[in-house]
Amino acid sequence: MTAILRARGLGKRYRRRWALSDCTVEIPAGHVTGLVGPNGAGKSTLLNLAAGMLAPTTGTIEVCGGRPADGPEQLAKVGFVSQDTPTYAALSVADHLRLGARLNTGWDDALARARVERLGLDPAQRAGRLSGGQRAQLALTLGIAKRPELLLLDEPVAALDPLARREFMQDLMEAVAEHELSVVLSSHVVADLERVCDHLVVLSASRVQVAGEVDELLAGHHRLTGPRRDPATLPSDQHVVTAGHTDRQTTLVVRTDGPIHDPSWTVSQVGLEDLVLAYMSRPDVGRDTRPVLEVLR
Ligand SMILES: Nc1ncnc2c1ncn2[C@@H]1O[C@H](COP(=O)(O)OP(=O)(O)OP(=O)(O)O)[C@@H](O)[C@H]1O
């Protein structure tokens, strides 16, 4: 696997609070990777570290084989659309495209113009007069037309209507297929990611809870339902992600590479949303190794 993003022991602390802790993850090139987690999980922090907008407190991060934002060549390889969809209020849509062409060596002007036209954006309209969704579309157009190797998108579809969301995701998949683009996009809405992502990173409580190829993650997780039982009695190769009990019944989500032979369990598949929720609701989230709130020494 060629990694487009590689983090080792990466952490970012704001005063006493760890926004991201002990993050070791590799994101493969040529894929759309979903970064999913609840509000405050550390998604924006990881994307900002990857874009070189923030410096790590601990550990290292590499994107496209180099340090983030380390010189013009490295800057040209990475496109970043932050959560606040940055545009210049006083500049028109056409000005933004001209600016994009000036600042980016690999600028694809035909693509930018075609996209603006298809979206029905008036080239003469100032960005400050666009709706929130239109501004987001403009910022996304700039990110795609830059033709980066890696496109980092922080909640790109949050401001878009459902049809625009679907079209945007379609655009993204086409760009990945045609131009060997790698994409990492964050969202806390799994349904948004389900259609386009083939790789997933679940962040919760400032930590990576699980990461991998979506198909492999789905194949390796099962829901087990059966008579009430202590999860500690399961074979050691069955890792319990979550456990729920009634007086008589136990329901578990487990991760395992092998088949489940125990006939007392009813085994069912786990969907992506269930899998993400299972990791987000783990009782030990944030407590397993280093505390989320660490006392400054
Ligand atoms: N500039 C900052 N100063 C202090 N704390 C910050 C700062 N930016 C982020 N944080 C804290 O870091 C943690 C992670 O924030 P981050 O924005 O990375 O989360 P997120 O997963 O992107 O959340 P959301 O889905 O709400 O956008 C949060 O607890 C947040 O309060």
The ligand as a Gaussian input file, in Angstrom:
#p B3LYP/6-31G(d) Opt

LIG

0 1
 N       -8.017000      26.646000      18.663000
 C       -8.423000      25.832000      19.643000
 N       -8.178000      26.132000      20.927000
 C       -8.542000      25.297000      21.934000
 N       -9.186000      24.127000      21.751000
 C       -9.461000      23.771000      20.493000
 C       -9.103000      24.600000      19.380000
 N       -9.512000      23.969000      18.243000
 C      -10.089000      22.807000      18.645000
 N      -10.072000      22.695000      19.975000
 C      -10.594000      21.560000      20.774000
 O      -10.045000      20.370000      20.256000
 C      -11.021000      19.328000      20.237000
 C      -11.127000      18.763000      18.839000
 O      -11.672000      19.766000      17.976000
 P      -11.857000      19.556000      16.408000
 O      -12.332000      20.855000      15.856000
 O      -10.630000      18.942000      15.846000
 O      -13.046000      18.469000      16.397000
 P      -13.974000      17.983000      15.201000
 O      -14.001000      16.496000      15.293000
 O      -13.557000      18.581000      13.913000
 O      -15.407000      18.552000      15.627000
 P      -16.658000      19.054000      14.744000
 O      -17.295000      17.836000      14.163000
 O      -17.530000      19.700000      15.763000
 O      -16.148000      20.008000      13.707000
 C      -12.317000      19.947000      20.748000
 O      -12.446000      19.605000      22.105000
 C      -12.110000      21.426000      20.594000
 O      -12.778000      22.130000      21.608000

